[in-house]
């Protein structure tokens, strides 16, 4: 199977997992506001026994896990890069740069 259709199927299975987690009110995954897939890894094979599967999507197994890092105060992304900029310790370096640019524009408008 080509990668793009497989990824779309994986997103469908992951979305179903998130929907189920919302309805089951599980402590581990509650609340589940959205599915973040930036750290997704595509691996060939059956997947681990504990993986989430849908019976009508054979060959796709999803292993959800909590994102690593802290929540950025500006973009709300969970990232290990939050706090790397000492001037803006509650945001990612990318958001720190945006805040610098915004501050420069504000000062220029005064």
C-alpha positions as CSV (number, residue, x, y, z in Angstrom):
1,X,0.0,0.0,0.0
2,X,1.3,3.5,-0.8
3,X,2.2,5.8,2.1
4,X,-0.4,8.5,1.6
5,X,-3.5,6.2,1.7
6,X,-2.0,4.4,4.7
7,X,-1.5,7.7,6.5
8,X,-5.1,8.7,5.8
9,X,-6.2,5.4,7.3
10,X,-4.0,5.9,10.3
11,X,-5.5,9.4,10.9
12,X,-9.0,7.9,10.7
13,X,-8.1,5.2,13.3
14,X,-6.4,7.8,15.5
15,X,-9.5,10.0,15.2
16,X,-11.7,7.1,16.2
17,X,-9.4,6.5,19.2
18,X,-9.7,10.1,20.3
19,X,-13.5,9.9,19.9
20,X,-13.7,6.7,22.0
21,X,-11.4,8.2,24.7
22,X,-13.7,11.3,25.0
23,X,-16.8,9.0,25.5
24,X,-15.1,6.7,27.9
25,X,-13.9,9.6,30.1
26,X,-10.6,7.9,30.7
27,X,-8.2,9.5,33.1
28,X,-5.1,8.9,30.9
29,X,-6.4,10.7,27.8
30,X,-9.1,13.0,29.2
31,X,-9.5,15.7,28.0
32,X,-8.7,14.9,24.4
33,X,-9.1,18.3,22.7
34,X,-7.4,17.4,19.5
35,X,-5.1,14.8,17.9
36,X,-1.6,16.0,17.4
37,X,0.3,13.9,14.8
38,X,3.6,15.9,14.4
39,X,5.5,13.1,16.1
40,X,3.9,10.3,14.1
41,X,6.1,7.5,13.0
42,X,5.0,5.1,10.3
43,X,6.2,1.5,11.0
44,X,5.7,-1.5,8.8
45,X,4.3,-4.6,10.6
46,X,1.3,-5.7,12.7
47,X,1.9,-3.3,15.5
48,X,2.0,-4.1,19.2
49,X,-0.9,-6.1,20.8
50,X,-2.0,-3.1,22.9
51,X,-2.4,-0.8,19.8
52,X,-5.8,0.6,19.0
53,X,-7.4,-0.8,15.8
54,X,-10.7,-0.6,14.0
55,X,-12.2,-3.8,12.6
56,X,-13.1,-2.2,9.3
57,X,-9.6,-0.8,8.8
58,X,-7.3,-3.8,8.6
59,X,-3.6,-3.4,8.6
60,X,-3.6,-0.2,10.6
61,X,-2.7,-0.1,14.3
62,X,-2.3,3.2,16.3
63,X,-0.4,3.6,19.5
64,X,-1.3,7.0,21.0
65,X,1.0,8.6,23.6
66,X,1.1,11.9,25.4
67,X,3.1,14.6,23.8
68,X,6.5,15.4,25.4
69,X,7.4,18.8,26.6
70,X,5.5,21.8,28.0
71,X,2.5,23.7,26.6
72,X,3.5,26.9,24.8
73,X,1.7,29.9,26.2
74,X,1.2,31.5,22.8
75,X,0.6,28.6,20.3
76,X,-0.6,26.0,22.9
77,X,1.7,23.4,21.2
78,X,3.2,20.8,23.5
79,X,7.0,21.0,22.8
80,X,10.3,20.2,24.5
81,X,11.5,23.5,23.0
82,X,9.3,25.6,25.4
83,X,11.6,27.6,27.7
84,X,14.7,27.5,25.5
85,X,14.5,31.3,25.0
86,X,15.4,33.0,28.3
87,X,13.6,36.2,27.3
88,X,10.3,34.3,26.7
89,X,10.5,31.2,29.0
90,X,6.9,30.2,28.5
91,X,6.9,29.9,24.7
92,X,8.8,28.0,21.9
93,X,11.7,29.8,20.2
94,X,9.5,30.2,17.1
95,X,6.8,32.0,19.1
96,X,9.5,34.0,21.0
97,X,10.7,35.3,17.6
98,X,7.1,36.2,16.7
99,X,6.7,38.1,20.0
100,X,9.9,40.0,19.3
101,X,8.6,41.0,15.9
102,X,5.3,42.0,17.3
103,X,6.9,44.1,20.0
104,X,9.2,45.8,17.4
105,X,6.1,46.7,15.3
106,X,4.3,48.0,18.3
107,X,7.3,50.2,19.3
108,X,7.7,51.5,15.7
109,X,4.0,52.5,15.7
110,X,4.4,54.6,18.8
